[in-house]
Amino acid sequence: MYGIGGESKLCFEQTVIDIEIDNYLMDFFQLQLGITKETYGFNGILGVDFMIKSGLIIDFQELKTRRKKDF
């Protein structure tokens, strides 16, 4: 896993059968698990793969996520 500045971090990849985040249920979703809380102060990142599979779009003016059909 690479972050800002190109520094690499150890991570593990795991496929989960079901994952639900804020009422978005996805099956057979791949997660990359690493240590972020201690180093960066947050628990995780929802990346582009999650946004595409869930059909979410980031509304930067409102600073919210919305479904494609809501636009």
N, C-alpha and C positions, 0 to 999 in steps of 0.2 A: 504494500500500500504506500502510495506517495502523496505527500501533502504540499503545502505552500513552501517554496524554496527547494523542492525536489528531494527533501530528506525522506528516506525510506523507513517504514516501520513494519515490524513483524505483524502479520495478521493471519487468521485462519478463515477459510471459506467453507460454508456449510449451507446445504439446501434444507430449508424448513418446509414441512408439508403444508401448514397453514400459518399465516401471520395476519393479524388484524391491527391496523393503526388508524385510529379515529374513524371507525366504521368502514374502512377500506380493507376488505378481506381478499387476500391473494393466496393462491395455492402454488406449491413448489417454487418458492422464491429463494434466490441465492442471497446469502448475507456474507459480508466480510466482517469478521469480528477482530477487533484490536483494542488496545488500551488507549482510550482517549480522555477519560475523566481525570486521571491524575495529571496527565501532561497538558491537556488543552482546556479542561474545565467543562466539557460537555459529554453527554452519554453516547451520542452517535450522530450520523449524518444520513439523511434520506437523499439519495442521489438521483440522477437522471433515470436510471433503470426503474426506480420506484415510481417516479413521476409519469413515465411513459406507460408502464403497466397499469397504473391506477387511473390514467386519463386526466391527471391534474395539470393545471397550468398555473404558473406564478403570476399574479397581478402585482407588479411592482409599485404601481401608483397607490393601491389600497393596502399593500403588504399583506396579502392574503392568497391562499390557493383556492382555485375554483375548478370545477369540472369543465371539460371542453364544451359540453352542451349548454352551459350557463352563459357563454359569450355570444 
